[in-house]
Amino acid sequence: MRRLIAAITIAAIAAVAVVAATAGPATGAGPTVKVGDNYFKAKTIRIKAGGTVTWKWVGSDSHNVVGKVFHSKLKNKGTYFHKFSKKGTFHYICTLHVDKGMRGTVIVR
């Protein structure tokens, strides 16, 4: 019975390792935009098609990142990632603070 449990445990660990290895990185590999209290830094990001942008919350107030093809939840900490597959110019805002200038742009070549 102990051998069976050990074999099942080893198989489970191996399965987790395979999933982790094929799932890709847990974080974005591209540029990072800081989401602060009433600002995005940098305002404009340029990436290649297939690239990922990371938004990282650094302030204390709640914000979101909302564009036509992507949107984050409203939050005050953590990160949000989006992979841009197609070329184009993608504008985004914080819907709570757009009047305070929380606008940004991702340009995908």
Secondary structure, DSSP 8 states (H G I E B T S, - for coil): -HHHHHHHHHHHHHHHHHHHHHS--SS-SS-EEEEETTEEESSEEEE-TTEEEEEEE-SSS-B--EESS-B---BSSSEEEEEE-S-EEEEEE-TTTGGGT-EEEEEE-
